[in-house]
Amino acid sequence: MDSAAKEPAHVQDLAAFLIRHHSHQLRSIALSSDPKLHYPLYVNFAELMDDDPPLAHLVFSQPTEYLRFLDEAAVWAHKVVLGDLKDFDKGVKKEFIHVRIDTSGSPLECPETFPSIGRVRVKHRGILLTLKGTVIRSGAIKMYEGERKYMCQKCKHEFLVYPELESRNSIKLPSYCPSQSSKACEGTKFAHLEGSISCHDYQEIKIQESTHVLSVGAIPRSIPVILKDDLVDIVKAGDDIIVTGILTAKWSPDLKDVRCDLDPVLVANCVRRTNELKSEIDIPDDVITKFKQFWSDFKDTPLKGRNAILQGICPQVFGLFTVKLAVALTLIGGVQHVDASGTKVRGESHLLLVGDPGTGKSQFLKFAAKLSNRSVITTGLGSTSAGLTVTAVKDGGEWMLEAGALVLADGGLCCIDEFDSMREHDRATIHEAMEQQTISVAKAGLVTTLSTKTIVFGATNPKGQYDPDQSLSVNTALSGPLLSRFDIVLVLLDTKNPEWDGVVSAHILAEGEPDKGKHDEDLADIWPFPMLRRYIHFVKGYFKPVLTKEAEIVISSYYQLQRKSATDNAARTTVRMLESLIRLAQAHARLMFRNEVTRLDAITAILCIESSMTTSAIVDSVGNALHSNFMENPDMEYAKQERLILEELRSFDDFL
């Protein structure tokens, strides 16, 4: 305990706490082989509060000092644990151990100490603050000079001096000797000790508050975050993170004719990536039981149960069964396949709605964005290739990459309205993002690859009057390669149909009269928006459907029939059709609460693909997607459609 006598009392208290509660982590650090690395030691703030509330309050209210004390305590506790190791455990002494405070589940998750980025104010300076956001910019890793050790030439007292961030990491010596001995030294001359300089890794990132929690018209705010030592290079652009640290300020860079200000900045102590937890959708066991009971009730009429779920999608829009089915299948998606060589085949589906004005395209985009656990909405007019993918920006003389909409929507949904308004070269930049689900960047000397594992949901108007005799590429002015990346392309034509117009007008008028609308909402009441959101999230994560033999035969036969009947130009675009069919069939199996893809799922996937066909549809039974309505007896209607498709396929493949 001789070494303990030299340590301040608070360091001893903190070290004792670390030994009591985190000896396992300390032992792992001691057994690590590299003594030059910086090691993290994770401490839960709630645990510290339970053990020593006054000490926890000091860590919260004076984090600049007490986080350093915690680091010193961790090194001292490490030495104690190292001395207790057995002879057969070869421990190595470590110089750099940093305590990382995890505030999850603690009182610090209240609005006062866990504000949104836009609500950060001066009152938050100097306390342990937690912020949540998405990384939009990631800087290069640098090295900066950390603490230096000086010695008082009068009393020979040695002390550390830390760089000040406010003065651009410059070292400021004290005005007199900081010795705390009984007799004050008051020396003013200090000598720097050679070899006492320690260097640290340093990286600046910028995080932005999530757009889906903002009100209309609000601009998402951002704040720079400084990462040091073991925290550098653990996050990238597009990651959702929760950062705990100390709010301070630093001078903005010196630029000609630009006023130099103090900019707020968060010096990170702990960074948690929440990419795996970004769903934020709680699904209790009783809700899962409700799902199972629902399908048990519809065991004999499964398609009627499926339609009950689909009616909860955009309920304010009447009918449009085909569109609602396509939206559900797109949001649920298929299963990603990785072969032996590591090549990945995406599981996410893409959907494009092509339609006349007033057909409800934007309504579906906005509703799908609300259903998804992570979404970004943009328009073709408001986006350039840099705004969709990634852009290189210069900040303080240094080039950085700033993430665009597709990168920010990684793991979620990217909705692009007015797709036709994008320039041709802007559309070309998203080819790789949609198929390979990555974006390769080579800008301003920065060469990297970013993940864009996202669903693309686009909406566009036809170029002039839609001509059914022309191909989709001609009608939309979108290139064939881009169209082929969409699994489903639905055309919504506002053709004259007196019967349909009468039904729709009655539905719209009934919206303002609750008594008249009740009889149409019996099934929809089972699936309110929160329940529908939970269901989509649950089936997407729980089920991994596998194709049955009969489903494989149906899909294979249909694909070969399409290849045989397609023109030379269309044949190239149908190469991706097989993958789309498999994804849609798997998505429908998930929607039907199953773990295997049956012939029903394969036929439904074919019907969705047929709805996308304008000139090469084999079964002419789908009709205008805009006028597709929910059938009173969907199971009987499906039997007719199945018979038609199987007859066509049997004429091509006798095996069926």
N, C-alpha and C positions, 0 to 999 in steps of 0.2 A: 504493500500500500504506500510505499515511499513516493511513487509517481503520482498517486492520488493527492498527496499532500500539496503538491505544486499546482494542482488544478483548482480553479475557483469552485465555490460550493455549488453554484447552479450547474456547472459542467458535470460535477460528480453526480448530482441528482438526475440529470438527463442521461448520463452514462448508465446509471443504475436501472433506470427505466428501460433503456435499450437492451441491457443484458437480461432483464426479467422477461421482456415480451418479444424480443427479436434475436435471441441467441442463435436460432436456426439460420437466419440471414447472415449474421456475423460469422458463423462457422463456414458457410458457403463462400463468403468473401475471403476468409483466411485460407481456405483450401485452393483458391484460384491461383494460377501460376504466374500471371504477369503483374509485377509490382508497380508498373508505371501507369496502368490504366486508372480511370476514375470510376468508382463503383457506386451504384445507387443503393440506398437502404430505405425501403418504403415503410412509412409510419402512418397509421390511420389517426386522423385528428380526434375522432370520436373516442378512440382507445386512450389517447393521451388525456382527454378531458375526464374520462372515468377514473384514471389513475391519479392525476394531479391537476385539478381544475385551475389553481392559481398559476401553475407553470404553463398550462395550455393557454390561458389568457395572455400571458406575457409573450408567448410565441405568436399569438394573433395580433396583439397591439404593437409589439416592437419586433417585427420579423427580421429587420435588417441585422440587428444584433444577435437575436436568439437563434436564427438559422445558422449563423456562424458558430455559436456555442454548440448547437446540435451537431454540426460537422466535427467540431473538436471532440465532443463527447463520443461520437461514433468511432473516431480514430483511437481514443483512449479505451473504449469498450472492446474494440478489435484487438488491442494489445492484450487485454485481460483474457479474452477468449483464446487468443493465440497461445498464451502461456499455459492454458488449461488443456490444450490438445495432447492426445497421447503420442507416444514416440512414433507409432506407425502412421500417424497423420502428419504429413510434411506440410505445415503451413508456411506461408510467405507473408512477411510484413508489408502492409500497404500504407501508402502515404496519403492517398486521396479517397475519402469516403464521404459521400454527400447524402444527407437525410432528405428524402422527398416526402412532403406532407400530402397525403391523400385525404381530401375533404369529403369524399363521397359518404353519405349516410350520417354526416355530422351536422350540428347546428349552423355551420358556415354555409350551408346550402340555402339560406334564407335570402330574400331579395336584397337586403342591405349589403351583404357581403358576396352575393352572386348575381350582380345586376347584368342586364344586357349591355352590349358594348356601347350602344348609343346613349346609355344612362350613366356612363362613367364620369365622375366629377372630381373636383379637387378634394372633397371630403374623403374620398377613397384612398388618397395618397398616404403611404406609410403603414397601411394595414395589410394583412394577408388577404388578398383578393382572388376570387375565382371568376373566370370568364369562359364563355362557351362560344365557339364560332367555327367557321370553315377556313382552312388555309387557302388563301388566294395568291400568295406570293412567297417564294422561298429563295433566300439569298445564298451566296457562296459561303463555305465554311472558312473562317479566318482564324488567325492566332493572335491573341492579345496578351499583353503583359499583366499578370495578376499582382498579388501582394509582394511587397519587398520587406526585407528585415533590416532594421536600423539599430544602431547602438548609441546610447548616450555617452558622450565622451567624458562626462563628469562622473556619473555613478556606474557606468558600464552596463546599464539596464538595456536588455534587448526587447524590441517590440516590433510588431507588424504594422505596416501601413498599406491600406487598400486603395485602389484607384477609384476616383469619383466619376460616376457615369455622367453627371450633370456637366462636368468640365471635360468631357470627351476622354475619359479614362486616364486623366493625368493624376500624378501622385502629388498630394499636398501634405507636407510635413506639419506636425503639430507645433504650436508656438512655444511649448515648453515640454519637458520630459514627462511622459505619462506614467512614471513609476508610482505604484501605490504603496510604497514602503511607509513605515511610521514617520520617517523624517523626509519631508519634501525635498526633492532634488532641485527642481526648477532650472535644470540645465537647458540651454537653447542650441547647443551644437551637437549634431548627430552625424554619425559615420555610417555609410552604407556597407553592409557585410557582403563581401564577394561570394557569389554562388548561391545567394539566397532568393534570387528572382525565380518565381514559378510562372509558367506560361499555361494558358488555357485555350481550349477550342471555343469558338465563338460563331454564332450564326444568327442572322435576323430573318424573321418571317413576318408575315402580316396576316391577321385573321379578320374575317368579316362576319357580322351577325347573319344568321340564316334568313333568307328572304321570305320563307313561307310563314314566319311568325310576325312579319311586319304588316301594318295596315296599308291600305291603298294610298299611294302617293308618298309614302315614307322612303327615304333614301337609306340603304343599308350602310351602317357605319363600320369603320375598320380601325384597328390599332396595331402598331408594331409590337412584336414580342421578341425578346432576346433570349436565346437558348445558349447554355454554356455546358462545357464538359460532356458528361454522358448523355445529355439531352439533344445534342446536335445530330442532325441527319436522321431523326427517327420519324419525322413526318414529311409529307410531300404535298404539293398543291392538290387541292380537292379533298383532303382528309378532314373529317369532323373531329375536333379536339376539345378537351376541357383543360384549361391552363390555370394553375394556381401559382401565384407569384406576388411580387411587390410592385405597386404602381409608383413610378417615378417619372422624371422628365429628362430630356436631353436636348441640347441645342441642335437646331436644324442645320444642315450643311451650308457652308458658305457658298452662295451663288451670287453672281453679279446682278445688281439691281433687284435683289430679292431680300426682303426683311428677314432677319434671323430671329426665330422664335424658339420658345421652349415647347417641344412636342411631347405629349404623354406617351409613355412606353411601359410595357409590363416586363419586368425581369422574372423569367419563369423559374419556379422551384420544382414543379411537378407537371408533367404533360401526360394526359390520358387520351389515347386514340379511341374514338367511339364509333369507328366505321362499322364494327360488328354489332354495336348496340344502337345504331342510328334509327332503328325502327320506332323506338319509343312507344310501342303498342303493347299494352299489357293484356294478356289473354288468360283469364282465370280458368281454373278447371271446370267450373260450372258452365262457362260459355262453351268450352269444348264438348261438354256433355250435351248442351243444347244442339250443337252442330250434328252430333251423332244421332240424337233423337229425331232431328229434322229429317235426315236421310232414312231413318228407320220408318218414319211415317210415309215417305214417298218411295218406299221400296218397290212397289208394283208399278208406279208411274214416275220413273226417275226424271224424265225430261220436263214434266210438270213442276217438279221440285227445282230443277235447274232454272226454269223460266221465272219461278218465284224469286230467285236470287237476282236474275238479270233485270227484273222490273225495278229493283232498287237502284239501278244505275241511271243517273240523270232522270229521275222520275218526272221532272217538269216537262220533258220532251215526250210527246205521245208516240207510241209505236217504236219504229226503227229497231226492230228485233235484231236484224243482222248486224247493225252498228254496235248495239249494246253487247252482243255476243263477242264481236271482234275486240271491243275494248276490254272485256273481261279476260279473254284469252291472251291478249297482249300484256296486260298487267301481271297475270299469273306466270306466263312464260313456260318454257320447257326446261329440260335438264341439260346442263353443259356437259359436253363429251370431250374427254382428253384421251388421245390414243397413246400407243406405246412410245412414240417418238416425241411426245409432249405437245403435239399440235392440238389446238383447242378449237372446238366447234361451238359457237355461242349458243346459249340457251335462251337469251332474251329475244323477243320478237319485236318487229317494228311495224307501225301502222300508219297509213296515209289516207286521209279523207279528201277526196276530190269532189267538189260539189258547187252548185249554184249558190249565190248569196241567200241567206235566210234559211238554210237547211240545218242549222244547229251545230255546225262544225266546232265553233269556238266554245259552245256550251259543253260539248263532250271533252274538249281539251282541258277546260278549267275543272270539270268534275273529276277527270282522271288524275289531275295534279293533286287534288285534295285527297283522293283515295290512296295515292302513293305515299310511302313513308318519307320519301325525299324527292323533291321535284324542283325544276327550274322552268319557268315559262318565259319565252321570248318571242319576238316576231321577226319575220324576214326583213322588214324594213329597218328594224332597230338593231340588227346584228350584222357584223362583218365576219369574215373568216377568223379574225383575231378574237372577236367577241364570242364566237362559238367554240373555238378550239383553245388556243393559248396565244398570248402576245408577249413580246419582249419589251420591258419598260426600263428606263434609266432612272435610277434613284440615287442621288448623292454621288454621281460619277460611276456607279456600278450598274451593270445590266442584270436584271432579274426577270424571271418568268412569272407571268400573271395568268391564272387559270381562267378559262372561259366557261360558257354555259355547259358544254358537254362534260368537261372535267369536274365541274362543281356538282353535276348530277350523277357522278359515278356511284353505281349501286342503286340508282333510282330511275327517275323519269325525266326526260327533256322534251318539253312541248314546244313546237315551233309553228306558230300561226303565220298565215300569209307566206307560205313556203315559196310561192311563185315570185314573190317580190325580191328574193335573194338574187344576187348576181351569180353568173354562171361559175366563176372561179371560187366563189364562196361556197357554193353547193359541192364543188369538187373536193373541198378540203375535208368534208365529213364522210367521204367514202370509207377511209380506213377506220374511222371511229365507229361506223355502223357495223362493219363486217369483222375486222380484227379486234375491235374494242380497245384499241390503243391509238395514241396520237404521237407520231414521231416528229420531234421538233429539232430544227437546226437554224437558230436565229441568234444573231449577235454573238456568235462563237459559243452559244449554249446548245449542246447536242444531248437530247435525252428522249425518253419515251414515257408518256403519262397514260394512266389507265382511264378508259371511258366505258366501263361496263354498264352501259345505260340503255334504257328503252327510248327509242325516238318515236314520238307521236307527232305527225305533221298534218297540217290542213292547208289546202290550196284551192284556189278558184281555177276553173278551166280557162284556157286562153280564148276568149270570145265565146261564141255559141258552141256548145259541145256537139261534136259530130260523131254519132255512134259508129259510122262506117270507117272512121280513122282510128289509128292506134292510140293508146293512152299517151305515148310519148309526144305525138303530134298535138293532141288536145291540151296537154299541160305544159308543153315546152320544157319538160324535164327529160334528161338523157336516159337512155335505156339502162346503162350500168347503175345509175342512182335508183331508178324504179325497181330494179331487180333486187335491191337490198331490202325493200319493204316486203315483209311476209304477206301482208294483206293490204290491198289498195281498193278501197270502196268508192264507187262513183254514185253520188247523190244528185239525181236529175229532178228538177222541179217541173215535171211534166203535168199536163192538165189531166186531172182525175176527179170528176165531180163528187163521186162517192167518198173518196179519201178526204177531199176538201171539207165536206160536211162533217165527217167524224172528227177531224182535227179542230175545226172551228168550235164544235161542241165541247171538246176537251179543254180548249183554251178559255172559253167562257166559264166553264165549270170551276176553273182554278180559283176564281174570286168568290165562289159560293161553296163553302165547305160541305153543306148538306148534300149537294148534288154529287160531290166528288168522292164521298165515302165509299160507295159501292165498288169503285175502281181500285181502292187502296187496301183491300183485305189482305192480299198476299204481300204487298209492299210493307205492311206494318210489321211483318215478321223480320224484315231486313232493313231496319233503320240504318242511317249512314255509319254510325260507330260499329254496329254489328257487321255490316258489309266489309268495312275496312279491316276488322279483325279477321274475318273469314278469309279474305284474299291473302293476308299476311300469313295466316296459319297454314293454309294448303300449300302455299309457295315454299314454306320452310319444312313442312312435315312430310310431304309425299315426294317420292322419286320414282315416277311411273316407268315401267318397263314394257316394251311392246310384246304383245302375244303373237303367236304365229299367224293367226288369221288377220290381225291388223297389219302385219308386215306384208302379207300377200296383197291385200287391198291397196295399200299405199304404193307398193312396187308396181302393181299392174296399172294403176292410174298414172303414175309418173312415166312409165314406158309408153302408154297410150298418148300422153301429151307430147312426148318427144317425137313420136311417130307422126302425129298430126300437125305439129308446129312447122312453121316456115323456117328457112335457114337462119334468118335474123332473130326470130323468136326462140329458136333452139338454144341459143347462147344464154338467153335470159331464164330459161327453164331449168338450167343446171342447178340453181339454188332452190328450186321448187321442192326437191326431195327433202332437204333439210328443213324447209318451212313446214312441210306436211308433218314431219316427225315432231317438230316443236309444238305445232298447234294441237296435234293429237295428244301429246303429253299434257299440254295445258288444259285440254278439255277433261282428261282423266283426273287431273287435280281438282278442277271445278266440280266434278262429279264425286269427289271425296273417295278416290280410288288410287291404288298403287300399281295398277296394270292398265295398259292401253288395250281396249277391246275394239271390236269392229265398229261399234257405235261411235267411238272417239275418232276412228279413222275416217268414217263416212262424214262426220261433222267437220273434220279438218278439210276434207275434199269440198264440201259445200261452201266453206269459207273461201277456199281458193277459187272455186267456181264463181263466187260473187265478185272476185277481183278480175275475172276474165271478161274482156269486152269483145274480143274477136275470135277467141279460141276456146270458148266454153263448150264442154262436151254435153253437159246436161242443161237444157234450156228450161229449167224449172225454178230458178232463183228469183228472177224478176228484178225490178228496181229496188235497190236497198233502202231508198227513202220511203217506199210504200210497204215495206215488210212489217207485219204486225205479229203480235203474240197470238198463237193459235189456242182455241179452246181445248183441243185434244192434241197436244204436240206429239205424243207417242204414236198416235195413229198416223199423223202427217209424216212423221219420220219414216214409218214403215213404207209409205209410198215412195218417198225420196230414195230410200235404200234400195228398193226394188228397181227403180229407174237406173241408178248408178251401177248396180251389179249387172243388170242386163247389158249395159254399154261395155262394162269391163269383161264380161263373159264372151262377148263377140270378139274381143281381142285376145283373151287368155282363157283357154279351155280349162285350166286348172281350177278356176273359180266355179 
